Amino acid sequence: MIPARGGSKRIPRKNIKSFCGQEIIGYSIKAALDSKCFDQVIVSTDDAEITEVAKSFGASVPFVRPAELANDYAVTLAVISHAVEWFDEKGQSPSEVCCLYATAPFVRAVTIKKAYDQMQLTQADYCFSTTSFAFPIQRAIKLTAKSRIEMFYPEYLEIRSQDLEESYHDAGQFYWGKAEAFKQKKPFFSESASPYLLPRHLVQDVDTLEDWKRAELMYQVLKISGELD
């Protein structure tokens, strides 16, 4: 299930904006189809143009996402839960679901399959993409109103960086999960989840135009190197 609403603000029409020569949602649809993991690859959208683009890449759009789940405040878990419940009502209840973001051009079919296998092996409710922070979060600083800085965690000032615990964050590519866990809206960031670790060079959030430009440059290099084949 690929969520792709039409009303993105920071990058207008983000989900079908051209990325290195094709609409960005196409990369996620192709990876999902190539993984051979799914009985159906669907797009959850409220937008007619996104619907047509999604279908052109081979996805189906079996319903129109309700307006209350397509605004700036709708959360991913609620959107997934809605899709699962829609299929329940049609007598087509899924056992597992993968939410794959529309703006994840670095996602690969092999990664989707391996993450599914990891979820089964660890008997987790969820398995989602994660990566490590490039810099110790314990040394993070903030800017003050007086154009100065303060440490978020001053207690770590004198500790060597190599002695600090490594930290990780959501890589923003996919969330595998048991359908029942999505319906119950179990939190992702909990003991219910198993992290699928990605190298940092295969991760880029795409929320701003600066992110977009960086992602396109990264994609071009990764294609030349063969890492996205």
C-alpha positions as CSV (number, residue, x, y, z in Angstrom):
1,M,0.0,0.0,0.0
2,I,1.5,3.3,-1.2
3,P,0.0,6.4,0.4
4,A,0.0,9.4,-2.0
5,R,-2.3,12.3,-1.3
6,G,-2.6,15.2,-3.6
7,G,-2.2,18.2,-1.3
8,S,1.5,18.2,-0.4
9,K,2.6,21.7,0.6
10,R,6.3,22.0,0.8
11,I,6.8,20.4,-2.6
12,P,3.6,20.8,-4.6
13,R,2.5,17.7,-6.4
14,K,5.4,15.9,-4.8
15,N,4.2,12.3,-5.2
16,I,4.1,12.6,-9.0
17,K,6.8,15.2,-9.6
18,S,9.4,14.1,-12.1
19,F,12.5,12.6,-10.4
20,C,15.4,11.8,-12.6
21,G,13.1,11.4,-15.6
22,Q,10.0,9.7,-14.2
23,E,7.3,10.4,-11.7
24,I,8.7,9.6,-8.3
25,I,5.9,7.3,-7.2
26,G,6.9,5.0,-10.1
27,Y,10.1,3.9,-8.3
28,S,8.1,2.6,-5.3
29,I,5.5,0.9,-7.5
30,K,8.2,-0.8,-9.6
31,A,10.1,-2.0,-6.5
32,A,6.9,-3.4,-5.0
33,L,6.0,-5.3,-8.2
34,D,9.5,-6.6,-8.7
35,S,9.7,-7.9,-5.1
36,K,7.0,-10.5,-5.9
37,C,5.9,-10.2,-2.3
38,F,2.4,-9.0,-2.9
39,D,-1.0,-10.2,-4.2
40,Q,-1.9,-6.6,-4.8
41,V,0.0,-3.3,-5.1
42,I,-2.4,-0.4,-4.4
43,V,-2.1,3.3,-4.0
44,S,-4.2,5.1,-1.4
45,T,-5.0,8.6,-2.8
46,D,-7.6,11.3,-3.0
47,D,-6.3,12.7,-6.3
48,A,-7.4,11.9,-9.8
49,E,-4.1,12.7,-11.5
50,I,-2.2,10.5,-9.0
51,T,-4.6,7.7,-9.7
52,E,-3.9,7.8,-13.4
53,V,-0.1,7.9,-12.9
54,A,-0.3,5.0,-10.4
55,K,-2.2,2.9,-12.8
56,S,0.2,3.7,-15.6
57,F,3.0,2.1,-13.5
58,G,0.9,-1.0,-12.8
59,A,-0.6,-0.3,-9.4
60,S,-4.3,-0.4,-8.7
61,V,-6.4,2.3,-7.0
62,P,-9.4,0.4,-5.6
63,F,-10.9,3.3,-3.5
64,V,-10.7,7.0,-3.0
65,R,-9.1,8.0,0.3
66,P,-11.5,9.9,2.5
67,A,-10.8,13.7,2.9
68,E,-10.3,13.4,6.6
69,L,-7.3,11.1,5.9
70,A,-5.9,13.3,3.2
71,N,-5.2,16.5,5.0
72,D,-2.0,17.8,6.6
73,Y,-2.8,16.1,9.9
74,A,-3.5,12.6,8.8
75,V,-1.0,10.1,10.2
76,T,0.5,7.1,8.3
77,L,-0.9,4.5,10.8
78,A,-4.5,5.8,10.3
79,V,-4.1,5.7,6.5
80,I,-2.8,2.1,6.5
81,S,-5.5,1.0,9.0
82,H,-8.2,2.5,6.7
83,A,-6.9,0.5,3.7
84,V,-6.8,-2.8,5.7
85,E,-10.4,-2.2,7.0
86,W,-11.6,-1.5,3.4
87,F,-10.3,-4.8,2.2
88,D,-11.8,-6.5,5.3
89,E,-15.2,-5.1,4.3
90,K,-14.8,-6.5,0.8
91,G,-14.0,-10.0,2.1
92,Q,-10.3,-9.8,1.0
93,S,-8.7,-9.5,4.4
94,P,-4.9,-9.4,4.1
95,S,-2.5,-11.2,6.5
96,E,0.4,-8.8,6.1
97,V,0.7,-5.3,4.6
98,C,3.7,-3.2,3.6
99,C,3.3,0.6,3.6
100,L,5.8,1.9,1.0
101,Y,6.2,5.6,0.7
102,A,5.7,7.2,-2.6
103,T,8.9,9.3,-2.3
104,A,11.4,6.5,-1.7
105,P,13.3,6.3,-5.0
106,F,16.2,4.4,-3.3
107,V,14.0,1.5,-2.2
108,R,14.9,-1.9,-3.8
109,A,12.8,-5.0,-4.4
110,V,15.4,-7.1,-2.6
111,T,15.2,-4.9,0.5
112,I,11.4,-5.3,0.6
113,K,11.7,-9.1,0.5
114,K,14.5,-9.3,3.1
115,A,12.6,-7.1,5.5
116,Y,9.6,-9.3,5.1
117,D,11.7,-12.4,5.9
118,Q,13.2,-10.6,8.9
119,M,9.7,-9.8,10.3
120,Q,8.7,-13.5,10.0
121,L,12.0,-14.7,11.5
122,T,11.9,-12.4,14.5
123,Q,8.1,-12.9,14.9
124,A,7.7,-9.1,15.1
125,D,4.5,-7.2,14.4
126,Y,6.4,-4.7,12.3
127,C,9.6,-4.4,10.4
128,F,10.6,-1.0,9.1
129,S,13.6,0.7,7.5
130,T,16.1,2.4,9.8
131,T,19.5,3.8,9.6
132,S,22.1,5.3,11.9
133,F,22.6,9.0,12.7
134,A,25.8,10.3,11.1
135,F,26.7,12.3,14.2
136,P,26.2,11.5,17.9
137,I,22.9,12.8,18.9
138,Q,24.2,13.3,22.4
139,R,26.4,16.2,21.0
140,A,23.4,17.9,19.3
141,I,23.3,21.7,19.7
142,K,20.5,24.3,19.4
143,L,20.6,27.9,18.3
144,T,19.4,30.5,20.8
145,A,17.5,33.7,20.2
146,K,20.8,35.6,21.0
147,S,22.6,33.9,18.1
148,R,24.5,31.6,20.5
149,I,24.4,27.8,21.0
150,E,23.4,25.5,23.7
151,M,23.9,21.7,24.0
152,F,20.7,19.6,24.2
153,Y,22.6,17.2,26.5
154,P,25.5,19.1,28.2
155,E,26.2,16.1,30.5
156,Y,27.9,14.5,27.5
157,L,30.3,17.4,26.8
158,E,33.4,15.7,28.2
159,I,32.6,12.2,26.9
160,R,34.5,11.0,23.8
161,S,32.3,10.5,20.7
162,Q,33.5,6.9,20.3
163,D,32.2,6.2,23.8
164,L,28.7,7.4,23.1
165,E,26.0,4.9,22.2
166,E,25.0,4.8,18.6
167,S,21.5,6.0,17.7
168,Y,19.2,5.3,14.8
169,H,16.2,6.8,13.1
170,D,13.3,5.9,10.8
171,A,14.7,5.8,7.2
172,G,11.3,6.7,5.7
173,Q,11.0,3.9,3.1
174,F,8.6,1.3,4.2
175,Y,6.7,-0.3,7.1
176,W,6.0,-4.0,6.9
177,G,3.4,-5.2,9.4
178,K,0.8,-7.7,10.3
179,A,-2.6,-6.5,9.2
180,E,-4.0,-7.0,12.7
181,A,-1.3,-4.8,14.2
182,F,-2.2,-2.0,11.8
183,K,-5.9,-2.3,12.6
184,Q,-5.1,-2.1,16.3
185,K,-2.8,0.9,15.6
186,K,0.1,-0.5,17.5
187,P,2.9,2.0,17.6
188,F,5.8,1.5,15.3
189,F,8.4,2.7,17.7
190,S,8.0,0.0,20.3
191,E,8.9,-3.6,21.2
192,S,6.5,-4.6,18.5
193,A,9.0,-3.7,15.7
194,S,12.1,-5.1,14.3
195,P,14.4,-2.6,12.6
196,Y,15.7,-3.3,9.1
197,L,19.0,-1.5,8.9
198,L,20.0,0.4,5.8
199,P,23.4,2.1,5.0
200,R,23.1,5.9,5.3
201,H,24.0,6.4,1.6
202,L,20.8,4.7,0.6
203,V,18.6,7.0,2.7
204,Q,17.4,10.5,2.0
205,D,14.2,12.1,3.3
206,V,12.4,14.0,0.6
207,D,10.5,16.8,2.4
208,T,11.9,20.0,1.0
209,L,13.2,21.2,-2.4
210,E,16.8,21.0,-1.0
211,D,16.1,17.3,0.0
212,W,14.8,16.7,-3.6
213,K,17.9,18.1,-5.2
214,R,20.2,16.2,-2.9
215,A,18.2,13.0,-3.6
216,E,18.5,13.4,-7.4
217,L,22.2,13.8,-7.2
218,M,22.6,10.8,-4.9
219,Y,20.4,8.7,-7.2
220,Q,22.5,9.5,-10.2
221,V,25.7,8.4,-8.4
222,L,24.0,5.3,-7.1
223,K,22.8,4.3,-10.5
224,I,26.3,4.7,-12.0
225,S,27.7,2.6,-9.2
226,G,25.2,-0.1,-9.7
227,E,23.8,-0.1,-6.2
228,L,20.2,0.5,-7.4
229,D,20.1,-2.2,-10.0
